[in-house]
Amino acid sequence: MGAPKIQTIQESTTIPFSKIEVDQEFNCREKYDDIEELTDSIRSQGLITPLTVLQNGSGLYKLVSGFRRYQALKNLKTGDRPINVVIRKFESDSQLHLANLVENTARDEVCPADLAKRLFELETGTYKRVLHPLEEGVEDDTTGEKIAREEIAKQTGLSTAHIGNLIRAHKNLSDSVKKMWRKHNTPLSKVIKWSAIKDEGEQMQAFGEWKEQIDLEKTEGKKRKPRKAKAEKSESESESSTEGGNVCPTKAELRDEIERLVAKMEKQKGAELQVTEAKYKTLRWVVGDISRSTWMKG
């Protein structure tokens, strides 16, 4: 098993967005999150990180990495507008699939079930042909170049033990359980335990018992929450004050607003951030003033 090196950048340029072809089955990430947030970011700041593509003949390009960015650009109805891209050349499909995995794991966490599938394909050489696709009607009875687990670890930064656990889970779990794993983002510790069960029915039963327990905990949490909220409201009402007949915001409400502003500031830049920071400082001062007044009265 060789150690394919991912080729360095061949060319940075711009191409019409409509010239990019997408093969969703090739991408290691099947589950996409926060596309709306990314769309808003590109709308306001433009495409900061170029898409990675390879030449696909007839003036077209195949998308190698940047599937979330591509979807965001599609949401913005980019059409034929020029897009910043990096054109790369790959000597083999193993090199191409490894590059896609490295880019995805470096940029954002990949769903463990998706990651396990790609790791299994790389180690066994069972990934989809992209550079030299099979002719229609021809079955693939060959195995592609296999990549050693140590090389995958070196390229991705994942430990060989973690890679081994994920590959074992993908290999041993039934398709039904793997589907549930992906849908419910099941903890890896549970998945590894279930992968040691040989019978598919027992695997599903184990998953069902775990899911039932999780649902029960959520239901009990919802029942406790109203009582807790009522107690907090009663406490905050005792801290509130009135002036001129107008009820001021409670201390608890001000704290909730402060937490909301903190979360908002993490996503803002420039003038919007300055305005939010000003509101945040003002509310912090108000809460502190209420605390001092309460202490003096006591």
HURA-V315951 format. One record per run of one state. SS is the DSSP state (H for helix, E for strand, C for the rest). FROM is the first residue (numbers start at 1). TO is the last residue. If there is no record, write none. Layout:
# HURA-V315951
{{SS	FROM	TO} {SS	FROM	TO}}
This chain:
# HURA-V315951
{{C	1	10} {E	11	16} {H	17	19} {E	20	21} {C	22	34} {H	35	45} {C	46	50} {E	51	57} {C	58	59} {E	60	65} {C	66	66} {H	67	75} {C	76	81} {E	82	87} {C	88	92} {H	93	107} {C	108	111} {H	112	124} {C	125	148} {H	149	156} {C	157	159} {H	160	172} {C	173	174} {H	175	184} {C	185	187} {H	188	195} {C	196	199} {H	200	239} {C	240	241} {E	242	243} {C	244	245} {E	246	247} {C	248	250} {H	251	265} {C	266	269} {H	270	297} {C	298	298}}
